[in-house]
Amino acid sequence: MKSKNLLVATVAVFGLVFTSAAFAHAKLESSMPQANSVVSPAPTQVRLQFSDPLELPFSKVKLVDEKGTIVEPSKIAVDGANPKALVATVPALHSGTYRVQWSSVTRDGHKVKGEFAFQVK
């Protein structure tokens, strides 16, 4: 009886572990420029590295300057060599603080979003 209970408990634990892994949402792993960094010269791209491959039609990136003005990227693309990287080409940025606001849908269909700031010196 003890071995049967142990087997049932083991199967339940494995089920929980694999189920939660299967339903985990993609996460932003890194960015260039990095969150809370001070950069000089101004970047020409914002690169977002995620934990899962992305669906480009549902991925968005925008920058908001310290006055609240939205700076739209001229191009947003998934890196051809890395389906987990989203690259936004941005126009010339003046000195100041910018918030990067992003949202994306991963191939598993989950929407993720977030924001971070960086400063151009």
Secondary structure as the mmCIF struct_conf table of DSSP 4:
data_model
#
loop_
_struct_conf.conf_type_id
_struct_conf.id
_struct_conf.beg_label_comp_id
_struct_conf.beg_label_asym_id
_struct_conf.beg_label_seq_id
_struct_conf.end_label_comp_id
_struct_conf.end_label_asym_id
_struct_conf.end_label_seq_id
HELX_RH_AL_P HELX_RH_AL_P1 LYS A 2 ALA A 22
TURN_TY1_P TURN_TY1_P1 PHE A 23 PHE A 23
HELX_LH_PP_P HELX_LH_PP_P1 ALA A 24 ALA A 26
STRN STRN1 LEU A 28 MET A 32
BEND BEND1 PRO A 33 PRO A 33
HELX_LH_PP_P HELX_LH_PP_P2 GLN A 34 GLN A 34
TURN_TY1_P TURN_TY1_P2 ALA A 35 ASN A 36
STRN STRN2 VAL A 38 VAL A 39
BEND BEND2 SER A 40 PRO A 41
BEND BEND3 THR A 44 THR A 44
STRN STRN3 GLN A 45 PHE A 50
BEND BEND4 SER A 51 ASP A 52
STRN STRN4 LEU A 54 ASP A 65
TURN_TY1_P TURN_TY1_P3 GLU A 66 LYS A 67
BEND BEND5 GLY A 68 GLY A 68
STRN STRN5 ILE A 70 VAL A 71
BEND BEND6 SER A 74 SER A 74
STRN STRN6 LYS A 75 VAL A 78
TURN_TY1_P TURN_TY1_P4 GLY A 80 ALA A 81
TURN_TY1_P TURN_TY1_P5 PRO A 83 LYS A 84
STRN STRN7 ALA A 85 THR A 89
BEND BEND7 SER A 95 SER A 95
STRN STRN8 GLY A 96 THR A 106
TURN_TY1_P TURN_TY1_P6 ARG A 107 ASP A 108
BEND BEND8 GLY A 109 GLY A 109
STRN STRN9 LYS A 111 VAL A 120
#
